[in-house]
């Protein structure tokens, strides 16, 4: 598990991403953010691996958004 300061930061980021992802329809990011939050609350396994999965999915989303924006120019 992460250290206390890291846990609080991770919880804040995951919570924010969950909300933003829900607003923009990025359902996979939202689900993974929920998984991170559940892991931090002891309801699921390994918050660190959940967070890495969330980061990977977020990177993929950013790449897709950049590609879409580049295509519009």
Backbone as CSV, one residue per row, in Angstrom:
resi,resn,N_x,N_y,N_z,CA_x,CA_y,CA_z,C_x,C_y,C_z
1,UNK,0.846,-1.177,0.000,0.000,0.000,0.000,0.890,1.238,0.000
2,UNK,0.326,2.354,-0.331,1.075,3.600,-0.375,1.239,4.178,1.020
3,UNK,2.130,5.153,1.170,2.289,5.843,2.443,1.128,6.811,2.630
4,UNK,0.931,7.304,3.853,-0.241,8.126,4.165,-0.419,9.324,3.241
5,UNK,0.642,10.109,3.020,0.545,11.271,2.139,0.227,10.870,0.716
6,UNK,0.855,9.791,0.285,0.596,9.292,-1.057,-0.832,8.781,-1.175
7,UNK,-1.320,8.164,-0.123,-2.683,7.640,-0.132,-3.690,8.770,-0.281
8,UNK,-3.488,9.843,0.453,-4.396,10.993,0.368,-4.353,11.615,-1.028
9,UNK,-3.156,11.747,-1.580,-3.019,12.313,-2.925,-3.680,11.405,-3.962
10,UNK,-3.425,10.107,-3.836,-4.018,9.152,-4.773,-5.532,9.170,-4.673
11,UNK,-6.039,9.258,-3.466,-7.490,9.310,-3.280,-8.065,10.563,-3.943
12,UNK,-7.403,11.688,-3.777,-7.880,12.928,-4.390,-7.877,12.865,-5.903
13,UNK,-6.797,12.346,-6.469,-6.689,12.241,-7.927,-7.727,11.258,-8.470
14,UNK,-7.856,10.112,-7.822,-8.823,9.111,-8.280,-10.240,9.654,-8.211
15,UNK,-10.544,10.382,-7.150,-11.885,10.961,-7.008,-12.150,11.986,-8.110
16,UNK,-11.180,12.846,-8.363,-11.330,13.850,-9.417,-11.478,13.196,-10.788
17,UNK,-10.644,12.194,-11.063,-10.724,11.506,-12.354,-12.053,10.793,-12.532
18,UNK,-12.561,10.223,-11.454,-13.863,9.551,-11.517,-14.939,10.541,-11.964
19,UNK,-14.938,11.720,-11.369,-15.930,12.726,-11.730,-15.774,13.238,-13.151
20,UNK,-14.563,13.584,-13.528,-14.310,14.099,-14.872,-14.622,13.040,-15.921
21,UNK,-14.164,11.827,-15.661,-14.399,10.740,-16.620,-15.898,10.507,-16.807
22,UNK,-16.641,10.570,-15.723,-18.090,10.423,-15.833,-18.711,11.535,-16.665
23,UNK,-18.206,12.742,-16.489,-18.742,13.893,-17.227,-18.452,13.827,-18.716
24,UNK,-17.317,13.251,-19.088,-16.956,13.222,-20.514,-17.241,11.877,-21.171
25,UNK,-17.802,10.949,-20.423,-18.156,9.657,-20.999,-16.995,8.685,-21.140
26,UNK,-15.936,8.898,-20.377,-14.786,7.988,-20.412,-15.034,6.891,-19.371
27,UNK,-15.924,5.979,-19.713,-16.410,5.011,-18.731,-15.318,4.093,-18.198
28,UNK,-14.364,3.727,-19.015,-13.287,2.837,-18.542,-12.437,3.544,-17.482
29,UNK,-12.127,4.809,-17.713,-11.362,5.577,-16.724,-12.174,5.711,-15.442
30,UNK,-13.468,5.965,-15.559,-14.325,6.093,-14.383,-14.330,4.810,-13.559
31,UNK,-14.499,3.677,-14.234,-14.526,2.381,-13.544,-13.187,2.109,-12.852
32,UNK,-12.094,2.408,-13.524,-10.781,2.176,-12.920,-10.536,3.118,-11.747
33,UNK,-10.999,4.347,-11.843,-10.876,5.280,-10.713,-11.685,4.772,-9.522
34,UNK,-12.862,4.247,-9.787,-13.673,3.656,-8.717,-12.948,2.470,-8.076
35,UNK,-12.256,1.691,-8.887,-11.494,0.547,-8.363,-10.363,1.003,-7.454
36,UNK,-9.698,2.088,-7.824,-8.639,2.636,-6.981,-9.228,3.083,-5.648
37,UNK,-10.334,3.792,-5.694,-10.967,4.263,-4.465,-11.396,3.093,-3.586
38,UNK,-11.950,2.062,-4.198,-12.362,0.879,-3.432,-11.158,0.216,-2.779
39,UNK,-10.061,0.123,-3.510,-8.848,-0.486,-2.962,-8.309,0.341,-1.799
40,UNK,-8.372,1.648,-1.915,-7.892,2.510,-0.839,-8.754,2.388,0.414
41,UNK,-10.005,2.036,0.220,-10.907,1.854,1.358,-10.950,0.400,1.832
42,UNK,-10.055,-0.426,1.307,-9.963,-1.806,1.757,-11.020,-2.722,1.184
43,UNK,-11.741,-2.272,0.171,-12.807,-3.068,-0.426,-12.324,-3.883,-1.623
44,UNK,-11.099,-3.683,-2.027,-10.543,-4.400,-3.176,-9.042,-4.573,-2.934
45,UNK,-8.417,-5.288,-3.833,-6.996,-5.611,-3.692,-6.102,-4.515,-4.262
46,UNK,-4.962,-4.330,-3.654,-3.794,-3.600,-4.150,-4.075,-2.286,-4.884
47,UNK,-4.138,-1.221,-4.123,-4.372,0.106,-4.686,-3.284,0.504,-5.678
48,UNK,-2.039,0.089,-5.423,-0.948,0.469,-6.322,-1.145,-0.101,-7.725
49,UNK,-1.473,-1.365,-7.831,-1.669,-1.952,-9.163,-2.924,-1.375,-9.820
50,UNK,-3.934,-1.093,-9.010,-5.149,-0.452,-9.554,-4.797,0.925,-10.111
51,UNK,-3.974,1.674,-9.384,-3.582,3.014,-9.823,-2.754,2.957,-11.101
52,UNK,-1.890,1.957,-11.217,-1.101,1.814,-12.450,-2.004,1.516,-13.642
53,UNK,-3.005,0.687,-13.429,-3.967,0.414,-14.502,-4.730,1.667,-14.907
54,UNK,-5.096,2.472,-13.922,-5.773,3.738,-14.192,-4.866,4.674,-14.983
55,UNK,-3.611,4.759,-14.595,-2.660,5.619,-15.304,-2.492,5.181,-16.752
56,UNK,-2.407,3.883,-16.981,-2.286,3.371,-18.352,-3.503,3.734,-19.188
57,UNK,-4.673,3.562,-18.611,-5.909,3.876,-19.337,-6.017,5.370,-19.602
58,UNK,-5.604,6.176,-18.652,-5.637,7.620,-18.821,-4.678,8.058,-19.924
59,UNK,-3.498,7.458,-19.966,-2.550,7.760,-21.048,-3.148,7.429,-22.406
60,UNK,-3.834,6.304,-22.489,-4.464,5.917,-23.751,-5.552,6.922,-24.135
61,UNK,-6.333,7.360,-23.173,-7.376,8.352,-23.438,-6.772,9.660,-23.927
62,UNK,-5.699,10.100,-23.304,-5.038,11.341,-23.719,-4.519,11.208,-25.151
63,UNK,-3.926,10.075,-25.476,-3.459,9.853,-26.853,-4.613,9.928,-27.845
64,UNK,-5.740,9.324,-27.499,-6.906,9.359,-28.381,-7.421,10.782,-28.557
65,UNK,-7.453,11.529,-27.469,-7.906,12.919,-27.549,-6.966,13.762,-28.403
66,UNK,-5.665,13.578,-28.218,-4.695,14.321,-29.031,-4.843,13.981,-30.507
67,UNK,-5.026,12.709,-30.792,-5.198,12.288,-32.180,-6.446,12.925,-32.779
68,UNK,-7.533,12.930,-32.016,-8.783,13.535,-32.499,-8.611,15.026,-32.723
69,UNK,-7.907,15.695,-31.834,-7.693,17.132,-31.990,-6.769,17.431,-33.161
70,UNK,-5.740,16.613,-33.359,-4.838,16.788,-34.481,-5.549,16.562,-35.811
71,UNK,-6.505,15.655,-35.826,-7.250,15.353,-37.049,-8.144,16.500,-37.477
72,UNK,-8.550,17.324,-36.506,-9.429,18.449,-36.806,-8.710,19.628,-37.415
73,UNK,-7.390,19.666,-37.325,-6.644,20.826,-37.845,-6.439,20.757,-39.313
